[in-house]
Amino acid sequence: MAGPRFAALALSASIFTTSAATAFAQTPPAAPSPAPAASGAPQPMQTVPPPQPQLTPMPGAPATPGAQVTPGAQTTPGVASRGVQGGTLPPPPVPVVLPAVPSVAPGFSAPVSAVPNGDLVGVQQQPFVGLALQDAIAMALQRNTDLALAQSNRRIANYQIVAAEGAYDVRFQLVPQYSHSVSPAVSSFQAGPGGGPVTQDTAGVTAALQGLTQQGGQYRFGVNGTRVNSNSTINSYNPFYETALQFSLTQPLARGRATDQTRLQLQLARNNASIAGDVALTQASNTMVQVSNAYYDLVAAWRNVAIQEEGLRNAQAQAASNARLAARGAVAPTDIVEANTQVNVFQDNVFAALQNVQRLQTQLKSLILANPGDPVWFANLVPTSAILQIPQEPSLDALINSAIANRPEIAQLRAQRANANSNLAFAQDQLRPQIDLGLNYTSNGFAGQPVNPANNPIFGLFGAQIAAIDALIARSNAQNPTLTPIPPISGSGLGSLPPNQTGGLGTAFQNAFDNRFPTYSAQLTFQVPFGNRTAKADYAIAQEQARQVAVQETAVLQRIRGESVNAIQGLREAQYRLVAARAAREAAQRVLLGEQRRFRAGTSTTFLVLQRQLDVANQELRELQAQTDLDKAIVELNRVSGGVFAQNGIDTSALGGSTLNALSPTQSVLPPASTATAPPVTRGSLPGTRRPL
């Protein structure tokens, strides 16, 4: 029977322990043996009496008469050596002074409570909702808030390109104007009718088109027309119209010709848009890795629940078997306690595994959902995708080359290098002198309504003299009829006006378009600051920033190489671990079956059976962890290679699109502010204390 057998085993163990202790106490210590010969041949055992050298006192310590030490032995200052048959005992341990420990809540004991509900919090327990890995990745790329922000920054960068290109937009200018003035008469020629003040009304409009050229120049084309109505007696036209067609161009010849601030901002905006896109791709790649890892962690968590439940069922079966055997007196009552303890251990493991499932479900939902009210939050997610196929292990050089060709971080570095080169070129251009060529052309036009020359004071002042001169001319012509007659002054056109200037605003513009009154001008502006320290300092700063980009490039290349090495090593190690863990699990299962057969035959104990059950569960967990690590290693290998998007068929143009399109640009998604206070927390009193916490 098992009962007498366990009693005999316990008695034998007690007798063996007592005998071993007595023998150990009575056995003298063995004398030290000499070292073996250098030749390596076996030497016969010999008893050599230990040498008895004189004890050398340590500095600062008095010598002890008769004390001897073994050669090579270390002595401790302040500790006397004790001779023990040719050797020394080690010094006693230094006593440790423990700090005083206060009495915390004396008499406290945890209250006995019922087993809580094991359901997952915040989810509908049934039915289970299956989720494939590709669907989880697609949901994350469409709804992940971090990706939505990255995609928003990407769009902002594209809008900044449009804003920078807007500097080259043609600007239209329209300036209507009107003025009224009354001026005093300052002379007989600058006076109104009757010597009164001069009143003038001016109305006009100026229209212009101006902008910048791609070569750093500025241009302007303008048209203006003005109507002037004046009562000045000296004017030959009233009202009269003045028009002009103007064109001007300013072109830098040195500084600002190759590049300028406008072109620099446009280049930086384009590069920053590329950087924003690469940052979004990097964020998407990291999100895919996070989703994949969380997905496989959830796979492992659910399988861990199954493993722990299987262990719990085995422990319960063993406990029931022990109870039946104890009822027949085949096992001791302690075997029932051991089996029940095993049941409690697996119950704790099951609840811990369920808690891990709930935590990982929340983590996965946080990655793939954007709305806290999404119905998926209440789903009890169960992964449905199969494990990844183990890829062929790439060579280190092939993996590094693939990463350099496909990783968005490399493209981001190239854009940063382009930014640094643009800043460097602009700073170098600012070292040149400013030499600007200016070209101007103006075609003026004029027209008006002629006034009566008799009202002109000039003709009134010189009218008598003109009449006398005309009389003399007539007499001369009469006296010399054979000669060519002299025309009188009054008929020579004095006071007459050109016919093409008579008219209105249209005539004035026609004269301007006919280029009757053109004006041309050209100028060259040369400017350079003495010392030019600002430009030189900016150029030095741009050089340092370019060197910083080179350092960043080196750092990223080193990081890629390290990640490539770790990815290949991680894949290889995960495969080795999976093979070893699978073999260990199979061996543990075979050992458990053999132990159960021996237990049924009466040659084993409950403790050994329970231990084998724990071994099987632990080996299954090791295999599960190895499989999970292998899946993660494959995901990491895909990330490092840079082909994670192509391998998953991901369209990167719609990252975070659902989240962005669902939000209003002016309405907040936060709930309204609440003035409610938190409910009071009631705390009980600990047993043995007087004041509640």
Sequence and secondary structure as in RCSB ss.txt:
>XXXX:A:sequence
MAGPRFAALALSASIFTTSAATAFAQTPPAAPSPAPAASGAPQPMQTVPPPQPQLTPMPGAPATPGAQVTPGAQT
TPGVASRGVQGGTLPPPPVPVVLPAVPSVAPGFSAPVSAVPNGDLVGVQQQPFVGLALQDAIAMALQRNTDLALA
QSNRRIANYQIVAAEGAYDVRFQLVPQYSHSVSPAVSSFQAGPGGGPVTQDTAGVTAALQGLTQQGGQYRFGVNG
TRVNSNSTINSYNPFYETALQFSLTQPLARGRATDQTRLQLQLARNNASIAGDVALTQASNTMVQVSNAYYDLVA
AWRNVAIQEEGLRNAQAQAASNARLAARGAVAPTDIVEANTQVNVFQDNVFAALQNVQRLQTQLKSLILANPGDP
VWFANLVPTSAILQIPQEPSLDALINSAIANRPEIAQLRAQRANANSNLAFAQDQLRPQIDLGLNYTSNGFAGQP
VNPANNPIFGLFGAQIAAIDALIARSNAQNPTLTPIPPISGSGLGSLPPNQTGGLGTAFQNAFDNRFPTYSAQLT
FQVPFGNRTAKADYAIAQEQARQVAVQETAVLQRIRGESVNAIQGLREAQYRLVAARAAREAAQRVLLGEQRRFR
AGTSTTFLVLQRQLDVANQELRELQAQTDLDKAIVELNRVSGGVFAQNGIDTSALGGSTLNALSPTQSVLPPAST
ATAPPVTRGSLPGTRRPL
>XXXX:A:secstr
 HHHHHHHHHHHHHHHHHHHHHHHHHS          TT                   TTS   TT    TT   
 TT    EETTEE                STT           S TTS  SSEEEE HHHHHHHHHHH HHHHHH
HHHHHHHHHHHHHHHGGGS EEEEEEEEEEEEE   SSSS  GGG  EEEEEEEEEEEEEEE TTS EEEEEEEE
EEEEE  TT SEEEEEEEEEEEEEEEESSTTTS  HHHHHHHHHHHHHHHHHHHHHHHHHHHHHHHHHHHHHHHH
HHHHHHHHHHHHHHHHHHHHHHHHHHHTTSS HHHHHHHHHHHHHHHHHHHHHHHHHHHHHHHHHHHH   TT G
GGGSEEEE            HHHHHHHHHHH HHHHHHHHHHHHHHHHHHHHHHTTS EEEEEEEEEEEEEEEEE
  GGG HHHHHSHHHHHHHHHHHHHHHHH TTS     STTTTTT   GGGBS HHHHHHHHHTTSEEEEEEEEE
EE  SS HHHHHHHHHHHHHHHHHHHHHHHHHHHHHHHHHHHHHHHHHHHHHHHHHHHHHHHHHHHHHHHHHHHH
TTSS HHHHHHHHHHHHHHHHHHHHHHHHHHHHHHHHHHHHT HHHHHT  GGGTTHHHHHHS SSS  S     
           TT SS  
